[in-house]
Amino acid sequence: MRRRPMGGALPDLMEKNASKIQNSRICCLASLSAFFWFLLLYFHFVVLADNHNSNNSYDLVQSTVNHESTLIHINKTLDIPQLQTPPRKFAFPKSDDHDHDTRTHSIEKSDDDHDHDIHTRASPIEKSDDDHDRDIHTHASPIEKSDDDHDHDIHMRTYPFEKSDDDHDHDIHTRTSPIEKGDDHHDHGIHTRTSPIEKKTFPFERALRTADNESDPCGGRYIYVHDLPSRFNEDMLKECKSLSLWTNMCKFTTNAGLGPPLENVEGVFSDTGWYATNQFAVDVIFSNRMKQYECLTQDSSMAAAIFVPFYAGFDIARYLWGYNISMRDAASLELVDWLMKRPEWNLMNGRDHFLVAGRITWDFRRLSEEESDWGSKLLFLPAAKNMSMLVVESSPWNANDFGIPYPTYFHPAKDADVFNWQDRMRRLERKWLFSFAGAPRPGNPKSIRGQLIDQCRSSQVGKLLECDFGESKCHSPSSIMQMFQSSHFCLQPQGDSYTRRSAFDSMLAGCIPVFFHPGSAYTQYTWHLPKNYTKYSVFIPENDILKGKISIEERLSQISPEQVKIMREEVISLIPRLVYADPRSKLETLKDAFDVSVQAIIDKVTNLRKDIIEGHTDENFIEENSWKYALLDEGKHEVGPHEWDPFFSKPKDGNGDSSDSSAEAAKNSWKNEQGIHS
């Protein structure tokens, strides 16, 4: 028999099962609720926060890039070089007006939502791989925002900056190398550097820029002339009788300093352009030529150089004999005082100034305050050491004087005068192998003049024109030029000093000069003569003559006729740059001695200005080796031992010449002035 279950058991079982199902639903619902809140909180704190930080970092980097772009744009606009080393402090100009402020000051940037202190330093911007760590570390200065969103001033400092706890405050550290970023988000390397946008300006930059104006024929060639009080120049000419103890200079100051015209009685000269010019008249000739210079300016800021029309040679000539040193120095001291008060002087402290003195340098280099010492101390004055002085004989041991040619008798008024004279010199028949015009120096044991005179007398192919202090043909320009025109070679030993006018008169006649000391031409007239002296001259060392080692006739005879012709053509081609054109006119295309000298001064000043701007200094310059620097090739700056060192041994007193030799040379030159070719 089958048994039936009890009636109350099934309901109890069903009640238990229902309770279990209800509990499971509650747990599921709680789990879903917790998961929902987890997602909500994760989205809020992680995703939204990450996006917010990313936007802030982008703003910061974009702001930095904008700053760099602004700097690059302004630097290009101002044409400022981007110097990488050494790093220098700089400040960004304001974006609204691009003002260029070289001072360091804080840059304030506004942003209503975020403050970003930007600190710059010479170190790379590094970014970690963690997307949430976007602190860019710097040193140099905090950038604080201002109320103006577009005004970015950067303030540089040298202390480290510490980060704050504010999540939106990001320290940015920069260096002169690429910004290094993580691999995420396609990071781009941003190059920053501490290049200065500041540029030091110089008052002479305008003058340099004129050379860039291709439409201006005077660009880079302007000359400003000081308007000196008349006591420094014209008043001297009014008192011309006092200019020389030995010669009445009044006739030599006529015709703009050329002197009286020479008559062409013997047919030695051209019909025009020849004058009885005094060998010490360059002061007035040069100043009058400057009045005709085509690129004069009244604006000194445009000037490539500044001319001082002081008749320094005429001034000292008045007081060399019978006057104390106070009188000899008076005008020079007054001139320097006047110049230093002028605004033009302050441009370069006189280093762009130049003046002319038609005498040898030793007349302006008195070595002491002794009344018995010779000359003035013009070239030893501190201010004068900054200026350039053009003299007919310069010092090999000093850097502030430069040799220019003695004036000859020929002063062409137009190009045709020069061309006709050159053609005539080419066609001449020359019967003498060599010639010499001059007087012996029996009181000077180092002089070779006695030996030269003896060799001329004993040679069948040599011509001698002896000079003395009486009446002689040496005082006749016609006799001198006629002999030079008849000779292949003209002997040019030292005069009373290194140089003599006769060298230029002989070359004017197409006669090849023979020099015995490098100081007679090669180290003197480097602006006007080729550095390769063998092209136009013959050099025979003095000692070879003194010791009787060389026969002049034998030495010159060894030069082939073809080579003689080549050398003579070189000499004739130099004629334009060795003569001073008539100051009352202007050569059309040729450059005379004045033009060559002015251009050389302009080049000298221009190069000096460029060196100043670029910060170049020649710390190894040795002034007593000045003669060596003049012989260097373009671009060379270092000097060493030279074959001519024995000719320029170090002066006894270290001041430019031995006291006795310079003074005696100057005295003898002055005493013998009336002996034009002595």
C-alpha positions as CSV (number, residue, x, y, z in Angstrom):
1,M,0.0,0.0,0.0
2,R,1.3,3.2,-0.9
3,R,1.7,5.9,1.7
4,R,0.7,9.6,0.9
5,P,2.9,12.5,2.0
6,M,2.0,14.7,4.8
7,G,0.0,17.8,3.9
8,G,2.3,20.5,5.6
9,A,5.7,19.5,4.1
10,L,5.4,21.0,0.6
11,P,4.5,24.6,1.6
12,D,7.5,24.7,3.9
13,L,9.8,23.6,1.2
14,M,8.4,26.2,-1.2
15,E,8.8,28.9,1.4
16,K,12.4,28.1,1.9
17,N,13.2,28.1,-1.9
18,A,11.4,31.5,-2.4
19,S,13.5,33.0,0.4
20,K,16.8,31.9,-1.3
21,I,15.7,33.4,-4.6
22,Q,14.9,36.7,-3.0
23,N,18.3,37.0,-1.3
24,S,20.1,36.3,-4.5
25,R,18.3,39.1,-6.2
26,I,19.1,41.5,-3.5
27,C,22.8,40.6,-3.7
28,C,22.8,41.0,-7.4
29,L,21.1,44.4,-7.2
30,A,23.6,45.6,-4.6
31,S,26.5,44.4,-6.7
32,L,25.2,46.2,-9.7
33,S,24.7,49.3,-7.6
34,A,28.2,49.2,-6.3
35,F,29.7,48.6,-9.7
36,F,27.7,51.5,-11.1
37,W,29.1,53.8,-8.3
38,F,32.6,52.5,-9.0
39,L,32.3,53.3,-12.7
40,L,30.8,56.7,-11.8
41,L,33.6,57.5,-9.4
42,Y,36.3,56.2,-11.8
43,F,34.9,58.3,-14.7
44,H,34.8,61.4,-12.5
45,F,38.2,61.1,-10.8
46,V,40.3,59.4,-13.4
47,V,39.0,60.0,-16.9
48,L,37.7,63.6,-16.4
49,A,40.8,64.5,-14.3
50,D,43.1,63.1,-16.9
51,N,41.5,65.0,-19.7
52,H,41.6,68.2,-17.6
53,N,45.3,67.8,-16.9
54,S,46.0,67.0,-20.5
55,N,44.3,70.2,-21.6
56,N,46.3,72.2,-19.0
57,S,49.6,70.6,-20.2
58,Y,48.8,71.3,-23.8
59,D,48.0,74.9,-22.9
60,L,51.4,75.2,-21.1
61,V,53.4,73.6,-23.9
62,Q,51.5,75.6,-26.5
63,S,52.2,78.8,-24.5
64,T,55.9,77.9,-24.5
65,V,55.8,77.2,-28.2
66,N,54.0,80.5,-28.8
67,H,56.7,82.3,-26.8
68,E,59.4,80.6,-28.9
69,S,57.6,81.5,-32.1
70,T,57.3,85.1,-31.0
71,L,61.0,85.2,-30.2
72,I,62.0,83.7,-33.5
73,H,59.8,86.1,-35.4
74,I,61.2,89.1,-33.5
75,N,64.8,88.0,-34.0
76,K,64.3,87.7,-37.7
77,T,62.6,91.1,-37.8
78,L,65.5,92.7,-35.9
79,D,68.1,90.6,-37.7
80,I,69.7,89.6,-34.5
81,P,72.2,86.7,-34.6
82,Q,71.2,83.6,-32.7
83,L,74.3,82.9,-30.5
84,Q,74.3,79.4,-29.1
85,T,77.4,79.7,-27.0
86,P,78.0,81.1,-24.5
87,P,74.4,81.4,-23.3
88,R,73.3,84.9,-22.5
89,K,70.3,86.3,-20.6
90,F,67.6,87.7,-22.7
91,A,64.0,88.9,-22.5
92,F,61.1,88.5,-24.8
93,P,59.7,91.7,-26.2
94,K,56.1,92.5,-25.8
95,S,53.8,91.1,-28.4
96,D,51.8,94.2,-29.0
97,D,54.7,96.6,-30.0
98,H,57.7,94.3,-30.2
99,D,59.7,96.7,-28.0
100,H,63.2,95.4,-27.6
101,D,64.1,95.6,-23.9
102,T,67.4,94.2,-22.9
103,R,66.7,94.3,-19.2
104,T,65.5,91.2,-17.4
105,H,62.0,91.5,-16.0
106,S,59.1,89.3,-14.9
107,I,56.6,88.1,-17.6
108,E,53.1,88.0,-16.3
109,K,50.5,86.1,-18.1
110,S,46.8,86.0,-17.3
111,D,44.4,83.1,-17.3
112,D,41.2,83.0,-15.4
113,D,41.3,79.2,-14.9
114,H,44.9,78.2,-14.5
115,D,48.1,79.7,-13.1
116,H,51.3,78.3,-14.6
117,D,54.6,79.4,-13.2
118,I,57.1,79.0,-15.9
119,H,60.7,78.7,-14.9
120,T,63.4,78.7,-17.6
121,R,66.9,77.4,-17.3
122,A,69.6,76.0,-19.5
123,S,68.5,72.4,-19.1
124,P,66.3,70.1,-21.2
125,I,62.6,69.9,-20.7
126,E,62.0,66.3,-19.5
127,K,58.7,64.6,-19.4
128,S,58.1,61.2,-17.7
129,D,56.3,58.3,-19.2
130,D,53.5,58.7,-16.7
131,D,50.7,60.6,-18.4
132,H,49.7,62.1,-15.0
133,D,53.1,63.5,-14.2
134,R,53.4,66.6,-16.4
135,D,55.7,68.7,-14.3
136,I,58.3,70.3,-16.5
137,H,61.3,71.3,-14.4
138,T,63.2,74.5,-14.8
139,H,65.5,77.0,-13.2
140,A,66.0,80.7,-14.2
141,S,62.7,82.4,-13.4
142,P,59.1,82.0,-12.6
143,I,56.7,83.2,-15.2
144,E,53.7,84.8,-13.5
145,K,50.6,85.6,-15.4
146,S,49.3,89.2,-15.7
147,D,45.8,90.4,-16.4
148,D,46.8,90.8,-20.0
149,D,46.4,87.4,-21.8
150,H,48.8,88.4,-24.6
151,D,51.6,90.1,-22.6
152,H,54.4,87.6,-21.9
153,D,57.4,88.9,-20.0
154,I,60.0,86.5,-18.9
155,H,62.0,87.1,-15.7
156,M,65.3,85.3,-15.5
157,R,66.7,84.2,-12.1
158,T,69.4,81.8,-11.0
159,Y,67.8,79.9,-8.1
160,P,65.8,76.6,-8.2
161,F,62.0,76.7,-8.0
162,E,60.0,74.2,-6.1
163,K,56.6,72.8,-7.2
164,S,53.5,73.6,-5.3
165,D,50.7,71.2,-4.3
166,D,48.3,72.7,-6.8
167,D,47.5,70.2,-9.5
168,H,47.2,73.0,-12.0
169,D,50.5,74.6,-11.2
170,H,53.2,73.3,-13.5
171,D,56.9,74.1,-13.2
172,I,58.6,74.2,-16.5
173,H,62.3,73.8,-16.8
174,T,64.0,74.6,-20.1
175,R,67.5,74.1,-21.5
176,T,69.5,74.7,-24.7
177,S,68.6,71.3,-26.0
178,P,65.5,69.5,-27.3
179,I,62.5,69.0,-25.0
180,E,62.4,65.3,-24.2
181,K,58.9,63.9,-23.9
182,G,57.5,60.4,-23.3
183,D,56.3,58.0,-26.0
184,D,52.6,58.8,-25.5
185,H,50.5,61.2,-27.4
186,H,53.0,61.7,-30.3
187,D,55.2,64.0,-28.3
188,H,57.2,66.5,-30.3
189,G,60.7,67.7,-29.4
190,I,60.7,71.4,-29.0
191,H,64.1,73.2,-29.2
192,T,64.6,76.1,-26.9
193,R,67.8,78.1,-26.2
194,T,68.8,81.0,-24.2
195,S,70.0,83.1,-27.2
196,P,70.0,86.8,-26.5
197,I,67.8,89.1,-28.5
198,E,69.6,92.0,-27.1
199,K,72.1,93.6,-29.5
200,K,74.6,96.2,-28.5
201,T,74.4,99.1,-30.8
202,F,77.2,101.4,-31.9
203,P,77.0,105.0,-33.2
204,F,78.9,104.2,-36.3
205,E,76.6,101.4,-37.6
206,R,74.7,103.9,-39.8
207,A,78.0,104.7,-41.6
208,L,78.6,101.0,-42.2
209,R,75.1,100.5,-43.6
210,T,75.6,103.2,-46.2
211,A,77.9,100.8,-48.0
212,D,74.9,98.4,-48.6
213,N,73.0,101.0,-50.6
214,E,73.9,100.1,-54.1
215,S,72.1,103.1,-55.5
216,D,74.4,105.5,-53.6
217,P,77.8,105.9,-55.3
218,C,79.2,107.4,-52.1
219,G,78.0,104.6,-49.9
220,G,80.7,103.6,-47.5
221,R,83.0,106.4,-48.7
222,Y,81.7,109.5,-47.0
223,I,84.2,111.8,-45.3
224,Y,83.3,114.4,-42.7
225,V,85.7,117.3,-42.4
226,H,86.1,119.2,-39.1
227,D,85.6,123.0,-39.4
228,L,88.7,123.9,-37.5
229,P,89.4,127.4,-36.3
230,S,91.5,129.2,-38.9
231,R,94.5,129.4,-36.6
232,F,95.1,125.7,-37.3
233,N,95.4,126.1,-41.0
234,E,94.6,129.2,-43.1
235,D,96.2,131.7,-40.7
236,M,99.5,129.9,-41.2
237,L,99.4,130.6,-44.9
238,K,98.8,134.3,-44.2
239,E,102.1,134.3,-42.4
240,C,103.9,132.1,-45.0
241,K,107.2,133.9,-44.5
242,S,107.5,132.4,-41.1
243,L,107.0,128.8,-42.3
244,S,110.7,128.1,-43.0
245,L,113.9,129.4,-41.6
246,W,115.7,128.6,-44.9
247,T,113.1,129.2,-47.6
248,N,110.4,131.8,-48.4
249,M,107.4,129.5,-48.5
250,C,105.0,132.2,-49.8
251,K,105.6,131.3,-53.5
252,F,105.2,127.6,-52.7
253,T,101.8,128.0,-51.1
254,T,100.3,129.5,-54.3
255,N,98.2,127.6,-56.8
256,A,96.5,125.6,-54.0
257,G,99.9,124.5,-52.6
258,L,101.5,123.4,-55.9
259,G,103.8,126.4,-56.1
260,P,104.7,128.5,-59.3
261,P,104.3,126.8,-62.7
262,L,107.5,125.4,-64.3
263,E,108.4,126.6,-67.8
264,N,109.1,123.8,-70.3
265,V,112.1,125.5,-71.9
266,E,114.1,122.4,-72.5
267,G,111.1,120.2,-73.4
268,V,111.6,118.0,-70.4
269,F,108.1,118.5,-69.0
270,S,104.6,118.5,-70.5
271,D,103.2,121.9,-71.5
272,T,100.8,121.9,-68.6
273,G,100.6,120.4,-65.1
274,W,104.1,121.0,-63.9
275,Y,104.9,123.2,-60.9
276,A,107.9,124.0,-58.6
277,T,106.3,122.1,-55.7
278,N,108.0,122.1,-52.3
279,Q,108.7,118.7,-51.0
280,F,107.0,119.5,-47.6
281,A,103.8,121.0,-49.1
282,V,101.5,118.0,-48.7
283,D,99.6,119.6,-45.9
284,V,98.0,122.2,-48.0
285,I,97.8,120.1,-51.2
286,F,96.0,117.3,-49.4
287,S,93.5,119.7,-47.7
288,N,92.7,121.4,-51.0
289,R,92.2,118.0,-52.7
290,M,89.8,117.1,-49.9
291,K,87.7,120.1,-50.8
292,Q,87.1,118.5,-54.2
293,Y,86.4,115.1,-52.8
294,E,83.1,113.9,-54.3
295,C,81.7,112.2,-51.1
296,L,81.9,114.9,-48.4
297,T,79.1,114.9,-45.8
298,Q,77.9,117.3,-43.1
299,D,76.5,114.4,-41.2
300,S,79.3,112.8,-39.2
301,S,77.1,109.7,-38.4
302,M,77.3,108.7,-42.1
303,A,81.1,109.3,-42.4
304,A,83.4,106.4,-43.1
305,A,86.3,108.6,-41.7
306,I,86.8,112.1,-40.3
307,F,89.4,114.4,-41.6
308,V,91.2,117.0,-39.5
309,P,92.6,119.8,-41.8
310,F,95.4,120.8,-39.4
311,Y,98.6,121.9,-41.1
312,A,100.8,120.0,-38.7
313,G,103.9,120.2,-40.9
314,F,103.6,123.9,-41.4
315,D,103.0,124.4,-37.7
316,I,106.1,122.6,-36.5
317,A,108.2,124.1,-39.2
318,R,107.7,127.6,-37.7
319,Y,109.2,126.6,-34.3
320,L,111.9,124.0,-34.9
321,W,114.7,126.4,-34.5
322,G,115.1,128.9,-31.7
323,Y,111.8,128.1,-29.8
324,N,111.2,126.3,-26.6
325,I,109.1,123.1,-26.3
326,S,106.1,125.0,-25.1
327,M,105.9,126.8,-28.4
328,R,106.5,123.7,-30.4
329,D,103.7,121.8,-28.6
330,A,101.2,124.6,-28.2
331,A,99.1,124.1,-31.4
332,S,99.1,120.4,-31.0
333,L,97.8,120.5,-27.5
334,E,95.1,123.1,-28.5
335,L,94.1,120.9,-31.4
336,V,93.6,117.8,-29.3
337,D,91.7,119.8,-26.7
338,W,89.4,121.2,-29.4
339,L,88.8,117.8,-30.9
340,M,88.1,115.9,-27.7
341,K,85.2,118.4,-26.9
342,R,83.5,117.6,-30.2
343,P,80.7,115.0,-30.4
344,E,82.3,113.5,-33.4
345,W,85.3,112.5,-31.3
346,N,83.0,110.4,-29.0
347,L,82.0,108.1,-31.9
348,M,85.3,106.1,-31.6
349,N,87.5,108.3,-29.3
350,G,89.3,109.6,-32.4
351,R,90.1,106.2,-34.0
352,D,88.2,107.3,-37.1
353,H,90.1,110.6,-37.4
354,F,93.0,111.3,-39.6
355,L,95.3,114.2,-40.5
356,V,98.2,115.0,-42.8
357,A,101.6,116.3,-42.0
358,G,103.9,116.8,-45.0
359,R,107.1,116.1,-43.0
360,I,108.9,113.1,-41.6
361,T,107.5,111.4,-38.5
362,W,110.5,112.3,-36.4
363,D,109.5,116.0,-36.4
364,F,106.5,115.0,-34.2
365,R,108.1,112.4,-31.9
366,R,110.1,114.3,-29.3
367,L,111.2,111.8,-26.7
368,S,111.7,114.0,-23.7
369,E,110.9,117.4,-22.2
370,E,114.4,118.6,-22.7
371,E,114.7,121.9,-24.5
372,S,117.5,120.5,-26.6
373,D,115.4,117.6,-27.9
374,W,114.0,117.8,-31.4
375,G,110.5,118.5,-32.6
376,S,107.1,118.3,-31.0
377,K,105.4,115.5,-29.1
378,L,102.2,115.5,-31.3
379,L,102.4,111.8,-32.2
380,F,103.1,110.8,-28.6
381,L,100.0,112.5,-27.2
382,P,97.4,109.9,-26.0
383,A,94.7,111.3,-28.2
384,A,96.9,111.4,-31.2
385,K,97.8,107.8,-30.7
386,N,94.1,107.0,-31.6
387,M,94.2,109.1,-34.8
388,S,96.0,108.2,-38.0
389,M,98.6,110.6,-39.2
390,L,99.8,110.6,-42.9
391,V,103.4,111.6,-43.2
392,V,106.0,111.5,-46.0
393,E,108.0,109.1,-43.8
394,S,106.5,107.0,-41.1
395,S,108.1,105.2,-38.1
396,P,108.6,101.4,-38.5
397,W,108.0,101.0,-34.8
398,N,104.8,102.9,-34.3
399,A,101.2,102.2,-35.4
400,N,99.7,105.7,-35.6
401,D,101.5,107.0,-38.7
402,F,101.4,106.0,-42.3
403,G,103.6,106.9,-45.2
404,I,102.3,108.7,-48.3
405,P,104.3,109.9,-51.3
406,Y,106.3,113.1,-51.4
407,P,104.8,115.5,-53.9
408,T,106.5,115.5,-57.3
409,Y,106.5,118.4,-59.8
410,F,103.7,116.8,-61.9
411,H,100.1,117.6,-61.0
412,P,97.7,116.5,-63.8
413,A,94.4,118.1,-64.2
414,K,92.8,115.3,-66.3
415,D,93.3,111.7,-67.2
416,A,94.7,112.6,-70.6
417,D,97.6,114.4,-69.0
418,V,98.7,111.2,-67.3
419,F,98.2,109.0,-70.3
420,N,100.2,111.3,-72.5
421,W,103.0,111.4,-70.0
422,Q,103.1,107.6,-69.6
423,D,103.3,107.1,-73.4
424,R,106.1,109.5,-73.6
425,M,108.1,107.7,-70.9
426,R,107.7,104.4,-72.7
427,R,109.2,105.8,-75.9
428,L,112.3,107.4,-74.4
429,E,115.8,106.3,-75.4
430,R,117.8,105.8,-72.2
431,K,121.6,105.9,-72.6
432,W,122.6,105.5,-69.0
433,L,122.4,102.1,-67.2
434,F,122.2,103.9,-63.8
435,S,122.4,107.4,-62.3
436,F,122.5,109.1,-58.9
437,A,121.7,112.6,-57.8
438,G,122.8,113.5,-54.3
439,A,125.5,114.7,-52.0
440,P,127.9,112.7,-49.8
441,R,127.4,112.3,-46.0
442,P,131.0,112.4,-44.7
443,G,129.9,112.8,-41.1
444,N,127.8,109.6,-41.2
445,P,130.0,106.4,-41.2
446,K,126.9,104.3,-42.1
447,S,126.1,106.2,-45.2
448,I,126.9,104.5,-48.5
449,R,126.6,107.7,-50.6
450,G,130.3,108.1,-50.9
451,Q,130.7,104.6,-52.3
452,L,127.8,105.2,-54.8
453,I,129.3,108.4,-56.0
454,D,132.7,106.7,-56.5
455,Q,131.0,103.9,-58.5
456,C,129.2,106.4,-60.7
457,R,132.3,108.3,-61.4
458,S,134.3,105.2,-62.4
459,S,131.6,103.7,-64.6
460,Q,131.2,104.3,-68.3
461,V,127.5,103.6,-68.0
462,G,126.8,105.5,-64.8
463,K,125.6,109.2,-64.6
464,L,126.2,111.4,-61.5
465,L,124.6,114.7,-60.6
466,E,126.5,116.0,-57.6
467,C,124.7,118.2,-55.1
468,D,126.0,120.7,-52.6
469,F,124.6,123.6,-50.7
470,G,125.5,126.2,-53.3
471,E,124.1,126.6,-56.8
472,S,124.0,123.3,-58.6
473,K,121.9,121.5,-61.1
474,C,120.4,119.5,-58.2
475,H,118.2,122.5,-57.5
476,S,116.9,122.5,-61.1
477,P,113.8,120.3,-61.6
478,S,114.6,120.3,-65.3
479,S,118.1,118.9,-64.8
480,I,117.0,116.3,-62.4
481,M,114.1,115.0,-64.5
482,Q,116.3,115.0,-67.7
483,M,118.9,112.7,-66.1
484,F,116.2,110.4,-64.7
485,Q,114.5,110.2,-68.1
486,S,117.9,109.1,-69.6
487,S,118.5,106.3,-67.1
488,H,117.3,102.7,-66.8
489,F,118.0,102.5,-63.1
490,C,118.1,105.3,-60.5
491,L,120.0,104.8,-57.2
492,Q,118.0,105.8,-54.1
493,P,120.0,105.4,-50.9
494,Q,118.8,106.7,-47.6
495,G,118.6,110.5,-47.4
496,D,119.0,112.3,-44.1
497,S,116.4,109.8,-42.9
498,Y,115.1,106.6,-44.5
499,T,113.3,108.3,-47.4
500,R,113.9,111.0,-50.1
501,R,111.7,112.7,-52.6
502,S,114.0,111.7,-55.4
503,A,112.6,108.2,-55.4
504,F,109.2,109.5,-56.6
505,D,110.7,111.9,-59.1
506,S,112.7,109.0,-60.6
507,M,109.7,106.8,-60.9
508,L,107.7,109.6,-62.5
509,A,110.4,109.6,-65.2
510,G,110.0,105.8,-65.7
511,C,113.3,105.1,-64.1
512,I,113.5,101.8,-62.1
513,P,114.5,102.6,-58.5
514,V,117.4,100.8,-56.7
515,F,116.9,100.8,-52.9
516,F,119.4,99.9,-50.3
517,H,117.3,99.9,-47.2
518,P,113.7,98.5,-46.9
519,G,112.7,101.5,-44.9
520,S,113.2,103.8,-47.9
521,A,110.1,102.5,-49.7
522,Y,109.0,98.9,-49.0
523,T,107.8,99.3,-45.4
524,Q,106.8,103.0,-46.0
525,Y,104.4,103.2,-48.9
526,T,102.5,99.9,-48.6
527,W,99.3,101.7,-49.8
528,H,100.8,103.0,-53.0
529,L,103.5,100.4,-54.0
530,P,103.2,96.7,-54.7
531,K,104.2,94.4,-51.8
532,N,106.2,92.4,-54.3
533,Y,109.0,95.0,-54.6
534,T,110.9,92.9,-57.2
535,K,108.3,93.8,-59.8
536,Y,109.2,97.5,-59.9
537,S,112.6,97.9,-58.1
538,V,116.0,96.4,-57.3
539,F,117.1,95.8,-53.7
540,I,120.8,95.8,-52.8
541,P,121.6,95.6,-49.0
542,E,123.6,98.5,-47.7
543,N,126.2,96.3,-46.0
544,D,127.0,94.7,-49.4
545,I,128.0,98.2,-50.6
546,L,129.8,99.2,-47.5
547,K,131.9,96.1,-47.5
548,G,132.6,96.4,-51.2
549,K,130.9,93.1,-52.0
550,I,128.9,94.3,-55.0
551,S,129.6,96.4,-58.1
552,I,126.4,98.4,-59.0
553,E,127.3,98.2,-62.7
554,E,127.8,94.4,-62.6
555,R,124.7,93.8,-60.5
556,L,122.4,95.8,-62.8
557,S,123.9,94.5,-66.0
558,Q,122.8,91.0,-65.0
559,I,119.2,91.9,-65.5
560,S,118.1,91.1,-69.1
561,P,116.7,93.8,-71.4
562,E,113.4,92.0,-71.5
563,Q,113.1,92.0,-67.7
564,V,114.2,95.7,-67.6
565,K,111.3,96.5,-70.0
566,I,108.8,94.6,-67.9
567,M,110.0,96.4,-64.7
568,R,109.9,99.8,-66.4
569,E,106.3,99.2,-67.5
570,E,105.4,98.3,-64.0
571,V,107.0,101.6,-62.8
572,I,105.2,103.6,-65.5
573,S,101.9,102.0,-64.6
574,L,102.3,103.2,-61.0
575,I,102.6,106.9,-61.9
576,P,98.9,107.8,-61.4
577,R,98.9,106.6,-57.8
578,L,102.2,108.3,-57.0
579,V,101.3,111.9,-58.0
580,Y,98.9,114.4,-56.5
581,A,96.4,115.7,-59.1
582,D,95.8,119.4,-59.3
583,P,93.5,120.3,-56.4
584,R,91.5,122.7,-58.5
585,S,90.3,119.9,-60.8
586,K,89.5,116.1,-60.7
587,L,90.8,113.2,-62.7
588,E,88.0,111.4,-64.5
589,T,88.8,107.7,-63.9
590,L,92.4,107.5,-62.5
591,K,93.1,107.3,-58.8
592,D,96.0,109.6,-57.6
593,A,98.0,109.5,-54.4
594,F,95.2,111.3,-52.6
595,D,92.5,108.9,-53.7
596,V,94.6,105.9,-52.7
597,S,95.4,107.3,-49.3
598,V,91.8,108.2,-48.5
599,Q,90.5,104.8,-49.6
600,A,93.2,103.1,-47.4
601,I,92.0,105.2,-44.4
602,I,88.4,104.3,-45.1
603,D,89.3,100.6,-45.3
604,K,91.3,100.8,-42.1
605,V,88.5,102.5,-40.1
606,T,85.8,100.2,-41.6
607,N,87.7,97.1,-40.6
608,L,88.2,98.4,-37.2
609,R,84.5,99.2,-36.8
610,K,83.6,95.6,-37.9
611,D,86.1,94.2,-35.4
612,I,84.5,96.2,-32.6
613,I,81.0,95.0,-33.5
614,E,82.2,91.4,-33.7
615,G,84.2,91.6,-30.6
616,H,87.5,90.8,-32.3
617,T,90.7,92.0,-30.6
618,D,94.3,91.4,-31.6
619,E,95.8,90.7,-28.2
620,N,99.1,89.6,-29.8
621,F,99.8,92.9,-31.5
622,I,103.3,94.2,-30.9
623,E,103.6,97.9,-31.8
624,E,107.4,97.8,-32.3
625,N,106.7,95.3,-35.1
626,S,104.4,97.7,-36.9
627,W,106.5,97.6,-40.1
628,K,105.9,93.8,-40.3
629,Y,102.1,94.0,-40.0
630,A,102.1,96.4,-43.0
631,L,103.7,93.6,-45.1
632,L,101.2,90.9,-44.2
633,D,98.8,89.4,-46.8
634,E,95.1,90.1,-46.5
635,G,93.6,88.2,-43.6
636,K,96.9,87.5,-41.9
637,H,97.4,88.8,-38.3
638,E,100.5,87.1,-36.9
639,V,104.1,88.1,-37.5
640,G,107.3,86.3,-36.9
641,P,111.0,86.6,-37.8
642,H,111.7,88.5,-41.0
643,E,114.7,88.8,-43.3
644,W,114.7,92.5,-42.7
645,D,114.9,92.3,-38.9
646,P,118.6,93.5,-39.0
647,F,117.5,96.7,-40.7
648,F,115.0,97.5,-37.9
649,S,116.7,96.4,-34.7
650,K,114.9,97.3,-31.5
651,P,115.3,101.0,-30.6
652,K,117.6,101.8,-27.7
653,D,114.9,103.6,-25.7
654,G,111.9,101.6,-26.8
655,N,110.0,104.6,-27.9
656,G,110.1,104.5,-31.6
657,D,113.7,105.4,-32.4
658,S,117.0,106.0,-30.7
659,S,117.0,109.5,-29.5
660,D,120.1,110.6,-31.3
661,S,119.4,109.0,-34.7
662,S,115.8,110.4,-35.1
663,A,116.8,113.9,-33.9
664,E,119.9,114.0,-36.1
665,A,118.0,112.7,-39.1
666,A,115.3,115.4,-38.6
667,K,117.8,118.2,-38.0
668,N,119.8,117.2,-41.1
669,S,116.7,117.0,-43.2
670,W,115.7,120.4,-42.1
671,K,119.1,121.9,-42.6
672,N,119.3,120.4,-46.1
673,E,115.8,121.3,-47.1
674,Q,116.9,123.7,-49.7
675,G,119.0,120.9,-51.3
676,I,115.9,119.5,-52.9
677,H,117.5,116.2,-53.9
678,S,120.3,116.0,-51.4
